């Protein structure tokens, strides 16, 4: 048996599928690691701990800031596990219960982020970055609302597509760290225009990947096959 055929057989085996099914959430959690660490350090400051992070205008509004950090953290981590096929197949309604929590966390994360962008942005951020934050924040809210409305109509394909888009936008902070890091290492801290463009590029990259995922699975793909029996039983 060749190495190629062994790899294909392993991928098709239950154990191979189980291993592969956890790669996506592991990658998504790794992508969100930098924002999660930054959020934990900021929460430590809000709780009266040592000041480690740079000063931020949002510290003047600790409640929205804390809500944003907590909701983004829950949305990033819990949302990653929604991509595990084995968890979606469970008959105990885990996917649906977790999804309801994700809807609330996602909406709060987007709305608090937009509120802080409007009232507690740094002066050096500029109007273009503010515009990006408001546009993509609003797009995240719309995506989650449309995804929730679709599943209420039992339209699994559109539910899945809109939820993937909303999650992609919510993961923007992790990709922003990757888009800005090369610039910082080579040229130093970006000025107003490059920072805005690098930040906006991260959201665009995430949405392009999301559209690729949506089209790869297809309207009659794996997610629909898993979710349809659960919906028909009214779980």
N, C-alpha and C positions, 0 to 999 in steps of 0.2 A: 504493500500500500504506500503510495507516494505521500510526501509531506502535505501536498495541497489537498488530497482527498481526505487525509486524517484531519486537517483543519476544518474542512467542510462538514465532516461527520461530527466533529466535536461541537461545532456551532449549532448543528441540528439536534444534538442530544439535549435532554432536559437539563443536564448539568451545565452544558455549554450555554444554553439559552439563559439559564439563571445567572451565570457569571456575566454574560453580556448585558442582561437587563439592569444590572447595577452600575454599569459604566457611565451611563448618562447622568443619573443623580450625583454620582461621585464627581464627575466633571463639573456639573453645575454648582455644587457646593464649593469645589475648589475655586471656581470662578468668582464666587461671592465671598471668598475668605478675607480679602483685604477690606472690603466694606464692613464685614461682620466684626473684624478686629477693631477697626476705627470706631464703629458704633459702640462696642463694648467699652472702649477707653473713654468715649464721650459720656456714656452712662455712668461710669465711675466718677467722672468729674461732677456730673449733676447730683450724684449721691454724696458729694462732699469729699471725694478722694483727691489725690494729687492731680495737678494740671499737667497733662502730657501732650495733648493735641493743641494745634494752633488755635488762637482766639477766633471765635466765630460770632457774627451778629445774632445767629439763632439762639445763642445762649441766653439772650434777653427774653426768650419765650420758651422756658423749659418744658412746659406741658406738651405743646405741639412737637417739639424736638424729641422728647422721650417717646411719644406715641409713634412718631415717624420711625425712629430707630427700632422699636420693638416690633412694629408691623412689618417693616422691611425685612427684618431678621427672620420672623416667622414665615413670611411669604417666600423668601428665598429658599429656606431649608425645607419647609413642608411642601412647597410647590415642586421641589426637585423629586420628591418621592412619588408624585403623581405620574411620573414617567416610568415607573417600575411596573411592567405588565403583570407580574405575580400579585402585586398589591391591588391592582385594578380588577383582577379576576376574582378576588375574594367575595364571598356571598354575604359578608357581614355588614355591608354598607360603608366600609371604611372610606372608599373613594368619595362617596357622596358627603359624608360628614366632614371629611377633611376639605372637600371643595367648598362647603358652606363657610368654613372658617377662613379659607383662602380668599373668598369673595370679600368678606369684611376687612381682612388685613390688607388686601390689595387696594381697596377703595380708600381706606384710611391712609395708607402709605402715599398714594397719589395725591390725595387732597391736602394732607399736611405738607407734603413736599411743595405743592403749588403755593400754599399759603406762605410758607417760609421764603420761597423764591420772590413772592410779591412784596413782602414786608420786611424781610431780614436778609436780603442779599448783600454781599460785599460791594462797595462802590466800584471796585476794579473789575467786577464781573461783566459789566456792560449790558447793553440792551439786547444784543444778539443772543447771548447765553440765557438771559431771562426769557426771551421768546422761545428758545428751544425747550427750556424747562416747562414752560406753560403748555406748549403745543404737545409735547410728548406725555406730560402728565395728564392732560385732557384726553389724549389718545388711549392712555392706559385705563382711565375711567370708562370711556366708551367701550373699549374692548371687553372689559369685565362685565359691564352691564349687558352688552349684546350676547356675551357667552352665557350669562345666567338666564337671560330671556329665551335663548335658543333651547337650553335644556328643559326649561319649563314647557316648551312646545314639543319636547322629545325629538328635537333636531340635533342628533348627536354630532354629525359632521361639522355643522356650523358652531356648535358649542365648543368642540375641540379646537377648531381653528381660531376662534376669538380668544379662548383662554390661553392658547400658546402665544398669540400676539401680545396679550396683556402681560404674561410672564416674561416674555422677551424684553419688553420695555422696562419692567420692574428690575430686571437684572442689568440694567444699563450701567450702574455704578461700578460693577466688576469689570466690564469691558472698558469703561473709561480709564480705569487704572492701567490697562494694557495699552490703550491708544496713546496715553500721555507719557508713559514711562520712557519709551525710546527718546522722545523729544527732551524730556528732563535730563536724561543721561548724556545726551549729545550737546544740547543747546542751553540747558538750564530751565528754570521755571518759565513756562510759556506766558506771553503777554495776552492781552484781552482777546484779540481776534483769533490767534492760534488756539487758545484754550477753548473758546466757544466752538470752533470748527472740530477740534479733536473730541470734545464732549458730544457734539451732535453726531459725529461719525460713529461713535460707539453705539448709539441708539439705532442708527441706520444699519450697521453691521448686524446687530441682534435681530432686527426685523427681517433682514434678508435671509438670515439663517432660519428664522421662524417660518418664513414662506417656503423655503426649501423643504423643511420638515413636513409642513402641511401638505405640500404637493407630493412628497415622497410616499407618505402613508396613503393619501388619496381619500376621497369621500367615502369609499367603502372599505377602508383599511382596518387595521387591527383594533384600533380604539372602538370603532363602531361595533365590531363583532363582540368585543368584551362588554360594552356598555348596554347593548340592546336588550339582552335577557334581564339585566338588572332593572332597566326602565320598565319593561313589560310586566315585571313582577311588582312594580311600584315601590322599589326599595328607596 
